[in-house]
Amino acid sequence: MSPEAAGPGAIPDFSRVPGTPVSDDPRAPAELHEALRRTGYTHDRVAELLGAAAMEALARDQAVPALRVLEPALRTPGHPDRALAAVVVLFLLGRTAPADALAPVRPEQLLGLGLAEETAGGLRATVDLRPHAADDGTELYVASDLGESQRPGALRRDHVLGIGQASLTLARTTDRRRADRALDLGTGCGIQTFHLLGHTAHVTATDVSDRALGFTRFNLVLNARALGLDPDRLEDRVSLRAGSLLEPVRGERFDLVVSNPPFVITPRSAGEGPQDRYTYRDGGLPGDRIVADLVRELPEVMAPGATAHLLGNWEVLAPEPGDERPALERWAQRPAQWVPEGVDAWFLQRELTGPEEYAETWLRDAAESREPEPYERAYRAYLDDFAARGVEAVGFGMIRLRRPARDRPGDVLRRFEHVPHALQQPLAPALAATWARADWLAAHPQDWLDARLVAAEDVTEERHQRPGAEHPGVILLRQGAGLRRTVVLSSEAAGFAGACDGELSARQILGALAALLDWAGDERRRLTEEVRHLVLDGFLVPQDLPPSPA
């Protein structure tokens, strides 16, 4: 039933939204899922067939290397990989595939579900349909709109984005703890919902786009068996709701929230409407307002103890007179003002780009660079828009919020870090462990020093000194896992870390160093704070934690 046909007061089920796959008969998607599996259409099998070079080229939206690999199989009746090659050509490359090569997938299946259309020479896909491995290794298929490399011209304004680097980043940084109710705000094709279903009892998925909800419903039905869903009773585990941002869930509370919102900063123009925006990336607000509003308002729908995980952009404005710090040192000023009182927040900035590079990235994303004159107008509009607000740079990264379960000692956790280097994936366990350590330190402001500390298994020490120098000039600790931080140690902290073999408590080591170095001032206080940060960031690990209060 389409939203338009649902009738006054009816709740649309998004099973027949124009321009999306059809999902009102759950048997047909289930049969297609089984047929795709019989062709060998899985992530690992496709990677094996194409080879590393062609897969890497495909990730750059270059299809030619993959075509060269697949064409011999397509041209050879009876070839063992002919069906798999045809499915890859059809759905991953967006090219015409011979209908007789697709079996066990039947052409009438694809036509009836709205996944392909007949053309001279065979079938051509109307959607992108690709394999995806869930957290537990379950093989899923995810349908979305064709990308710019799979179709001519600029993307449609109501484009439904498929699996991309941003959605994978969000999935890898989301807590995978058990929860009753989860919210996927701005679900798109539903990728975050699929992951949430593995560890939450019920997911509410929202989007401003009916087409996005149509794709999400189709993907849920297509993968119902793998996701443990009853396709005739999706509402038992999933609720699909249309609306902007928090409108569909005002007054409700969730234990876990994820969102890859339409955060892209876009110039506003007089008289524009929703039809003028790329709904998958443009929320219709000026500057970085959409992310600012979400950070301010999300705690309203978060139950006590809930966490929220989202991606976003933030603007870095030109400095105030007399402030000579570079943008990299000032970027957190505005995001810090968005976080409500009493809410934990952690911003991990991955990129910081200038206005020009930012404009080029998003104009290229929608294939707008293919038309020179409109491209130049749009580029100028971006630069004029940034200049009007005094924007010097734009940051991108991950945001983690937590509404504390109860009042607790110590300050709320507020962290703003620039981490452009490669991180361990999935990152969520390392982030959760850091918050657990912060809670423990806050609960034990004095007696944490009674713990015996050792260096974490992934930590190594690095010393640098000039040739012939008696002592090293720089001493570093490096993490090989998690956030893979590097910290520069004072000579006192290096001595402390070297003594952390689990035999003495932190308090005993501090006392010994104070006596050895004949400290008379606040040296002990400074070293205690330096060690506390090493514990918080996981360089030093307590061997015998004092219990946290109940």
FIZADO-560488 format. One line per field, with one value per residue (C-alpha): x, y, z; residue in three letters. Coordinates in Angstrom, 2 decimals, decimal comma. Each point is the difference from the previous one (the first is absolute). Example, Ala and Ser with C-alpha at 12.3 -4.5 7.8 and 13.67 -1.06 7.14 Angstrom:
BEGIN
x = [12,30	1,37]
y = [-4,50	3,44]
z = [7,80	-0,66]
rest = [ALA	SER]
END
This chain:
BEGIN
x = [0,00	1,44	-0,12	-2,32	-2,39	-0,10	-2,98	-0,73	1,13	1,58	3,57	1,99	2,00	2,34	-0,30	-0,86	1,65	0,43	3,58	0,95	0,00	-3,31	-0,32	-3,73	0,36	2,76	0,33	1,47	2,95	0,64	0,22	2,37	2,23	0,32	0,69	2,74	1,62	-0,02	1,88	2,75	-0,76	1,75	2,59	2,83	-0,90	-0,24	3,37	1,50	-1,43	1,09	3,36	1,55	0,88	-3,47	-1,66	2,17	-0,82	-3,71	0,29	1,24	-3,08	2,09	-1,75	2,38	2,34	-3,01	-1,54	3,22	-0,07	-3,69	-0,41	1,56	-2,46	-2,94	0,90	0,34	-3,24	0,48	2,81	-0,20	0,15	-2,31	-3,02	2,10	1,70	-3,40	-1,33	3,14	-0,20	-3,68	-0,04	3,54	1,05	-3,42	0,51	-2,25	0,13	-1,24	-3,27	0,89	3,17	-1,69	-1,45	-0,76	-1,18	-3,05	-0,49	-3,68	0,99	2,08	-2,61	-2,85	1,87	0,98	3,72	0,68	-1,43	0,18	2,38	1,52	2,35	-1,45	-0,79	1,27	-0,22	-2,18	1,59	3,35	-0,25	3,14	1,07	0,91	1,36	-1,61	1,97	-0,47	0,88	-3,62	-0,23	-2,52	-1,02	-0,51	-1,94	0,39	-0,01	2,60	3,08	1,46	2,38	-2,91	-2,30	0,30	-0,50	-0,32	-1,68	-3,71	-0,79	-1,69	2,91	0,19	3,62	1,37	2,80	2,86	3,03	-2,00	-2,64	2,69	1,84	-3,17	-0,68	3,54	-0,22	-3,45	-0,27	-1,13	-1,44	-3,40	-2,82	-3,79	-0,75	2,25	-0,53	1,50	-0,52	0,30	0,10	0,61	0,11	-0,12	3,60	0,21	-3,33	1,32	2,93	-2,21	-2,35	2,86	0,04	-3,16	-3,59	-1,66	1,22	-1,83	1,32	-0,88	0,64	-1,37	-0,04	-2,78	2,32	2,63	-2,61	-1,14	3,55	0,38	-3,19	1,04	3,41	-1,58	-2,31	2,78	2,19	-2,77	1,23	3,63	-1,11	-2,33	-3,13	-3,51	-0,63	-3,75	0,51	2,86	-1,60	0,89	3,66	0,06	-2,05	0,38	-0,95	0,10	1,00	2,84	2,60	-1,64	-3,56	-1,17	1,25	-0,63	-0,87	1,51	3,17	2,61	2,92	2,20	-0,07	1,92	-0,12	1,76	-1,96	-0,09	2,84	1,59	0,32	-1,82	-0,59	-3,61	-1,81	-3,14	-3,16	1,56	-2,12	0,56	-0,01	3,16	2,01	1,85	-1,99	2,60	2,54	-1,72	-2,31	-1,05	1,54	2,76	3,60	0,49	-3,34	-1,30	2,83	-0,12	-3,75	0,36	2,73	-2,14	-3,26	0,92	0,26	-3,77	-0,67	2,79	-0,91	2,27	3,22	-0,65	2,71	-0,30	2,39	0,00	2,10	0,20	1,65	0,79	1,21	3,16	-0,37	2,79	1,77	-0,78	2,47	3,18	-0,64	2,85	-0,72	-0,49	-3,40	1,22	0,31	-3,32	-2,36	-1,72	-1,17	-3,41	-0,85	0,76	-2,81	-2,57	0,19	-2,75	0,95	0,44	0,53	3,24	1,42	2,92	0,79	2,59	0,96	1,35	0,44	0,38	-0,37	-0,11	-3,15	1,32	0,74	-3,30	-1,97	1,85	-0,66	-3,76	-0,46	1,88	-2,06	-3,22	1,69	-0,68	3,47	-1,20	-1,74	2,58	-2,19	-2,29	3,10	1,69	-3,13	-0,34	3,70	-0,26	-3,12	1,89	2,88	-2,35	-1,99	3,09	1,38	-3,29	0,40	3,77	0,66	3,68	-0,25	-2,46	0,52	-1,42	-0,13	-1,84	-2,06	-0,78	-2,50	-1,15	-2,77	1,26	-2,08	0,22	1,75	3,63	3,10	2,37	-0,57	-1,71	2,30	0,75	2,61	0,86	2,77	1,43	0,92	0,85	2,07	-1,19	-1,95	-0,72	-3,38	-2,54	0,74	-3,07	1,55	2,95	-2,29	-2,24	3,04	1,22	-3,34	0,07	3,45	-1,24	-2,91	2,33	2,39	-2,91	-1,37	3,42	1,50	2,50	0,33	0,72	3,61	-0,15	-0,27	3,07	0,63	1,65	0,45	-2,77	0,95	-0,09	2,17	3,61	2,58	2,09	3,03	1,71	3,29	2,75	3,10	2,32	-2,62	-0,02	-3,80	-2,90	-1,57	-3,44	-1,70	-3,23	-2,60	-1,90	-3,18	-0,29	-3,78	-3,14	0,59	3,72	1,03	3,53	0,84	3,18	1,12	1,80	3,15	-1,81	-2,96	2,42	1,60	-3,43	-1,10	3,25	-0,72	-3,54	0,59	-3,00	2,06	-0,60	-3,10	-0,07	0,09	3,13	1,80	-0,92	1,32	3,25	0,54	-0,80	2,64	2,56	-0,38	-0,40	-3,21	-0,89	-2,70	-2,97	2,02	-1,87	-3,38	1,05	1,31	-3,17	-2,10	2,28	-0,32	-3,77	-0,20	2,12	-2,49	-3,02	1,39	0,94	3,80	0,20	-2,44	-1,04	0,61	-2,27	-2,82	-1,70	-3,70	-2,23	-2,87	-3,29]
y = [0,00	3,39	2,89	1,83	-2,95	-0,68	2,28	2,60	-1,13	-3,22	-0,92	-0,51	-3,21	1,26	-3,24	1,68	3,41	1,19	-0,39	-2,61	-3,82	-1,69	-1,84	-0,62	-3,75	-1,26	-3,31	1,61	1,72	-3,20	-2,02	2,57	-0,14	-3,76	0,28	2,59	-2,26	-2,89	2,13	0,52	3,72	0,66	2,61	-2,51	-1,89	3,20	1,14	-3,36	0,13	3,56	0,00	2,71	2,46	0,01	0,28	2,97	1,64	-0,62	1,75	3,02	-0,29	-1,40	-2,93	-0,84	-2,36	-1,97	-0,19	-1,43	-2,73	-0,84	0,13	-3,44	-1,69	1,93	-1,02	-3,70	-2,02	-2,62	1,92	-0,75	3,71	1,27	0,63	1,74	2,12	1,01	1,02	2,05	1,73	0,73	1,28	1,14	1,42	1,19	-1,48	-2,12	-3,71	-2,79	-1,34	-3,61	0,22	0,90	-3,40	-0,99	3,63	0,34	3,17	0,13	0,11	3,12	1,67	-0,77	1,41	3,16	-0,79	-0,03	1,00	-1,62	1,53	-1,05	-2,86	-1,00	1,64	3,20	0,64	2,80	-0,30	-0,83	-3,34	-1,20	-2,56	1,17	-1,99	0,85	0,22	-3,71	-1,00	-0,37	0,63	2,70	1,74	3,74	1,87	3,73	2,42	-0,35	2,13	2,64	-2,51	-2,35	2,45	3,11	3,57	1,51	-1,94	0,43	2,35	-2,75	-2,38	-2,83	-0,62	-3,52	-1,43	2,48	0,80	2,31	-2,62	-2,62	2,44	0,58	-3,73	-0,65	2,68	-0,92	-1,89	-3,60	-0,48	-1,56	2,54	0,04	2,96	1,53	2,98	0,20	3,66	0,63	-3,68	0,37	-3,51	-1,50	-1,11	1,14	-1,66	-3,35	0,21	1,14	-2,95	-2,29	1,29	2,03	-1,18	2,72	2,65	3,15	1,17	3,52	2,00	3,11	-1,91	-2,48	-1,49	-0,71	-1,75	-1,97	-1,25	-0,78	-2,06	-1,93	-0,73	-1,21	-2,38	-1,12	-0,92	-0,99	-3,53	1,06	2,78	-2,27	1,95	-1,18	1,78	-0,03	1,67	2,46	2,33	-2,44	1,01	3,09	3,18	2,16	3,67	2,92	3,43	2,44	-0,62	-0,52	0,86	-3,64	-1,00	3,03	-1,07	-3,50	-1,39	-2,30	-1,94	0,40	2,59	-0,02	2,59	0,76	3,24	2,19	2,06	1,36	3,79	1,39	3,58	1,07	1,91	2,11	-1,91	-3,46	-2,97	-3,66	-0,85	2,10	-1,93	-3,29	-1,44	-2,64	2,66	3,41	0,63	3,43	2,03	2,61	-0,82	-2,79	0,63	-3,52	-1,58	2,74	-0,51	-3,78	0,17	2,41	-1,94	-3,70	-0,32	0,70	-3,43	-1,86	-2,15	0,19	-1,85	0,25	0,76	1,74	-0,44	2,31	1,51	3,69	3,12	3,15	3,40	1,58	3,78	2,52	0,79	2,95	2,90	-0,92	-3,75	-1,33	-3,69	-2,06	-1,51	-3,40	1,40	1,90	-2,45	-1,19	3,43	-0,08	-3,72	0,32	2,57	-2,42	-2,67	0,31	0,21	-3,35	-1,96	-1,84	0,81	-1,15	1,56	-1,84	2,20	-2,01	2,73	3,77	1,51	3,47	1,42	-0,68	-3,67	-0,44	1,47	-2,17	-3,16	0,40	1,32	-3,07	-2,24	0,80	-0,07	3,73	0,47	-1,51	3,24	2,85	3,09	-1,24	-1,38	3,41	1,71	-2,56	0,26	3,80	-0,36	-2,23	2,45	2,98	-1,85	-0,87	3,53	1,49	-1,85	0,42	-3,74	-0,84	-3,82	-2,87	-2,98	-3,49	-2,79	-2,19	1,12	-2,12	1,20	-1,60	0,90	-1,17	-2,65	1,84	2,83	-0,86	1,55	1,95	2,07	-1,18	-1,40	2,51	-0,93	1,71	-1,78	0,28	-3,52	-0,02	-3,19	-3,57	-1,53	-3,57	-1,22	-0,53	2,91	-0,22	-2,33	2,36	3,03	-1,79	-1,13	3,59	1,11	-2,91	1,12	3,58	-1,19	-2,00	2,93	2,33	-2,47	-0,34	3,51	-1,00	-3,78	-0,64	0,62	-3,19	-2,08	-1,76	1,03	-1,74	1,07	-1,23	-2,88	2,20	2,80	0,52	2,58	1,99	2,17	2,57	1,72	1,81	-2,08	0,07	1,48	-1,40	0,02	-0,27	3,26	-1,49	-3,02	-1,28	-2,59	-1,44	-2,06	-2,71	-0,45	2,06	3,68	-0,66	3,10	1,22	1,99	1,92	-0,77	2,19	-1,63	-0,53	-1,71	-2,19	-1,05	-0,67	-2,11	-1,95	-0,90	-1,26	-3,75	-0,77	-0,34	3,44	2,20	3,29	1,80	-1,89	0,78	3,69	0,06	-1,64	2,46	2,97	-1,17	-0,82	3,35	2,00	1,69	3,07	1,57	-1,22	-2,44	-2,94	1,53	0,56	-3,55	-1,42	1,78	-1,22	-3,59	0,39	0,87	-3,05	-2,16	1,71	-0,53	-3,61	0,24	-1,22	-2,66	-0,58	-3,57	0,18	2,50	1,20	-0,81	2,77	1,13	-1,83]
z = [0,00	-0,95	2,48	-2,39	-0,16	3,71	0,55	2,69	3,42	-1,29	0,85	-3,23	-0,19	-2,78	-1,95	-3,32	-0,06	-3,61	-1,21	2,61	0,05	0,72	3,32	0,55	-0,68	2,33	-1,86	-3,13	1,77	2,00	-3,22	-1,51	3,08	-0,39	-3,74	0,57	2,58	-2,48	-2,55	2,61	0,27	3,32	0,89	0,32	-3,17	-2,05	1,34	-0,91	-3,52	-0,77	1,76	2,15	-2,78	-1,57	3,44	0,89	-3,32	0,58	3,37	-1,99	-2,29	-2,85	-1,71	-2,87	1,92	1,30	-3,48	-1,42	2,64	-0,47	-3,77	-0,75	2,37	-1,47	-3,55	0,85	0,41	2,70	1,71	3,76	0,88	-2,74	2,27	2,64	-2,65	-1,42	3,42	0,73	-3,40	0,56	3,57	0,87	-3,36	-1,18	-3,45	-2,19	0,80	-2,30	1,42	-0,76	2,10	3,29	0,98	2,73	0,26	-2,28	-2,09	0,92	3,68	-0,53	-2,23	2,40	3,00	-1,86	0,11	-3,75	-3,37	-3,41	-2,53	-3,29	0,83	3,36	3,34	1,54	3,74	1,34	3,46	1,55	1,80	1,74	2,60	3,48	2,94	3,35	3,26	0,66	-3,57	-1,16	-3,74	-0,93	-3,22	0,00	-2,69	-0,63	-2,91	-2,72	0,62	-2,26	-1,63	-0,84	-1,75	-2,21	1,21	3,46	2,79	0,61	2,86	2,05	-0,54	2,57	0,91	0,29	2,09	0,11	2,09	2,25	0,81	0,67	2,27	2,00	0,27	1,26	2,71	1,35	3,28	-0,58	3,48	0,66	0,09	-0,07	-2,25	-2,66	-2,30	-3,50	-0,86	-3,75	-0,92	-3,76	-1,45	3,51	0,50	3,65	0,78	-1,26	2,39	2,90	-0,44	1,01	3,59	0,68	0,52	-2,09	-2,45	-1,03	-3,38	-1,17	-3,14	-1,67	-3,30	-0,82	-2,61	2,67	2,14	-3,06	-0,56	3,70	0,05	-3,10	1,50	3,24	-1,86	-2,36	2,98	2,42	0,58	0,51	2,38	1,97	-1,04	-0,78	-3,33	0,67	3,39	-0,50	2,52	2,80	-0,39	-2,22	-0,25	-3,14	0,45	-2,39	1,28	0,46	2,68	3,43	-1,05	-0,33	3,47	2,23	3,52	-0,36	1,57	-1,50	1,47	-3,08	-2,79	-3,27	-2,74	-3,24	-0,46	-3,13	1,44	-3,18	0,16	-3,06	-1,18	0,50	-2,76	-0,02	-0,82	0,18	1,02	0,87	-3,70	-0,41	2,59	-0,01	2,88	0,89	0,93	0,27	2,95	-1,23	2,84	-0,37	0,88	2,53	1,74	-0,56	2,00	2,65	0,47	0,22	2,64	2,04	-0,36	-0,15	3,81	0,10	-1,55	1,82	2,99	3,08	-0,86	-3,75	-2,53	-3,36	-2,90	-3,02	-2,75	-0,78	-1,37	1,96	-1,14	1,34	-0,09	-0,52	3,30	2,20	-0,15	1,83	-0,23	-2,12	0,50	-3,18	-0,80	1,19	3,53	-0,06	-1,68	3,20	1,17	-1,69	0,44	3,72	0,26	-1,46	2,71	2,66	3,65	1,71	-3,25	-0,78	-3,43	-2,09	-3,39	-2,10	-2,93	-2,95	-2,61	-0,14	-3,48	-1,51	-1,65	-3,51	0,56	1,84	-2,92	-2,54	2,03	0,16	-3,53	-1,22	2,29	-1,87	-3,42	-0,42	-1,45	-3,28	-1,02	-0,06	0,30	2,80	1,74	0,00	1,32	2,76	0,90	0,29	2,14	2,43	0,36	0,36	2,66	2,04	-0,34	1,24	3,32	0,25	-0,33	-0,16	-0,04	0,39	2,28	-0,43	2,48	2,48	2,99	3,03	2,62	3,24	2,38	3,41	1,73	3,33	1,76	0,50	1,47	-2,18	-3,09	-3,15	-2,66	-2,74	-2,59	-3,28	-1,90	-3,50	-1,12	-3,73	0,07	-0,63	2,89	1,01	-1,28	1,34	2,30	2,26	2,64	0,49	0,35	2,49	2,01	0,26	1,43	2,44	1,20	0,30	2,14	2,21	0,48	0,79	2,54	1,67	0,05	2,72	0,29	-3,70	1,03	2,06	-3,19	-1,34	-3,60	-2,95	-3,61	-2,30	-2,32	-3,14	1,45	-1,01	1,05	-2,44	0,87	-2,21	0,68	-1,84	-0,84	2,99	2,33	3,53	0,35	-2,47	-1,09	-0,67	1,56	-1,56	0,86	-2,97	-0,13	-2,61	0,41	0,55	-0,71	-0,51	1,87	0,47	3,14	0,85	3,54	2,47	1,35	3,33	-1,71	-1,97	3,28	1,49	-3,00	0,17	3,62	-0,75	0,20	2,21	3,19	1,51	0,06	-1,86	3,35	1,06	-3,27	0,29	3,56	-1,01	-2,87	2,27	2,52	-2,70	-1,78	3,22	-1,17	2,02	-2,20	-2,01	-2,12	1,54	-0,87	-3,64	-0,36	1,59	-2,60	-2,82	1,24	0,34	-3,71	-0,85	1,88	-1,60	-3,50	0,66	-0,08	3,60	1,21	3,64	1,15	3,03	-0,42	3,16	-0,45	-1,36	2,22	-0,63]
rest = [MET	SER	PRO	GLU	ALA	ALA	GLY	PRO	GLY	ALA	ILE	PRO	ASP	PHE	SER	ARG	VAL	PRO	GLY	THR	PRO	VAL	SER	ASP	ASP	PRO	ARG	ALA	PRO	ALA	GLU	LEU	HIS	GLU	ALA	LEU	ARG	ARG	THR	GLY	TYR	THR	HIS	ASP	ARG	VAL	ALA	GLU	LEU	LEU	GLY	ALA	ALA	ALA	MET	GLU	ALA	LEU	ALA	ARG	ASP	GLN	ALA	VAL	PRO	ALA	LEU	ARG	VAL	LEU	GLU	PRO	ALA	LEU	ARG	THR	PRO	GLY	HIS	PRO	ASP	ARG	ALA	LEU	ALA	ALA	VAL	VAL	VAL	LEU	PHE	LEU	LEU	GLY	ARG	THR	ALA	PRO	ALA	ASP	ALA	LEU	ALA	PRO	VAL	ARG	PRO	GLU	GLN	LEU	LEU	GLY	LEU	GLY	LEU	ALA	GLU	GLU	THR	ALA	GLY	GLY	LEU	ARG	ALA	THR	VAL	ASP	LEU	ARG	PRO	HIS	ALA	ALA	ASP	ASP	GLY	THR	GLU	LEU	TYR	VAL	ALA	SER	ASP	LEU	GLY	GLU	SER	GLN	ARG	PRO	GLY	ALA	LEU	ARG	ARG	ASP	HIS	VAL	LEU	GLY	ILE	GLY	GLN	ALA	SER	LEU	THR	LEU	ALA	ARG	THR	THR	ASP	ARG	ARG	ARG	ALA	ASP	ARG	ALA	LEU	ASP	LEU	GLY	THR	GLY	CYS	GLY	ILE	GLN	THR	PHE	HIS	LEU	LEU	GLY	HIS	THR	ALA	HIS	VAL	THR	ALA	THR	ASP	VAL	SER	ASP	ARG	ALA	LEU	GLY	PHE	THR	ARG	PHE	ASN	LEU	VAL	LEU	ASN	ALA	ARG	ALA	LEU	GLY	LEU	ASP	PRO	ASP	ARG	LEU	GLU	ASP	ARG	VAL	SER	LEU	ARG	ALA	GLY	SER	LEU	LEU	GLU	PRO	VAL	ARG	GLY	GLU	ARG	PHE	ASP	LEU	VAL	VAL	SER	ASN	PRO	PRO	PHE	VAL	ILE	THR	PRO	ARG	SER	ALA	GLY	GLU	GLY	PRO	GLN	ASP	ARG	TYR	THR	TYR	ARG	ASP	GLY	GLY	LEU	PRO	GLY	ASP	ARG	ILE	VAL	ALA	ASP	LEU	VAL	ARG	GLU	LEU	PRO	GLU	VAL	MET	ALA	PRO	GLY	ALA	THR	ALA	HIS	LEU	LEU	GLY	ASN	TRP	GLU	VAL	LEU	ALA	PRO	GLU	PRO	GLY	ASP	GLU	ARG	PRO	ALA	LEU	GLU	ARG	TRP	ALA	GLN	ARG	PRO	ALA	GLN	TRP	VAL	PRO	GLU	GLY	VAL	ASP	ALA	TRP	PHE	LEU	GLN	ARG	GLU	LEU	THR	GLY	PRO	GLU	GLU	TYR	ALA	GLU	THR	TRP	LEU	ARG	ASP	ALA	ALA	GLU	SER	ARG	GLU	PRO	GLU	PRO	TYR	GLU	ARG	ALA	TYR	ARG	ALA	TYR	LEU	ASP	ASP	PHE	ALA	ALA	ARG	GLY	VAL	GLU	ALA	VAL	GLY	PHE	GLY	MET	ILE	ARG	LEU	ARG	ARG	PRO	ALA	ARG	ASP	ARG	PRO	GLY	ASP	VAL	LEU	ARG	ARG	PHE	GLU	HIS	VAL	PRO	HIS	ALA	LEU	GLN	GLN	PRO	LEU	ALA	PRO	ALA	LEU	ALA	ALA	THR	TRP	ALA	ARG	ALA	ASP	TRP	LEU	ALA	ALA	HIS	PRO	GLN	ASP	TRP	LEU	ASP	ALA	ARG	LEU	VAL	ALA	ALA	GLU	ASP	VAL	THR	GLU	GLU	ARG	HIS	GLN	ARG	PRO	GLY	ALA	GLU	HIS	PRO	GLY	VAL	ILE	LEU	LEU	ARG	GLN	GLY	ALA	GLY	LEU	ARG	ARG	THR	VAL	VAL	LEU	SER	SER	GLU	ALA	ALA	GLY	PHE	ALA	GLY	ALA	CYS	ASP	GLY	GLU	LEU	SER	ALA	ARG	GLN	ILE	LEU	GLY	ALA	LEU	ALA	ALA	LEU	LEU	ASP	TRP	ALA	GLY	ASP	GLU	ARG	ARG	ARG	LEU	THR	GLU	GLU	VAL	ARG	HIS	LEU	VAL	LEU	ASP	GLY	PHE	LEU	VAL	PRO	GLN	ASP	LEU	PRO	PRO	SER	PRO	ALA]
END
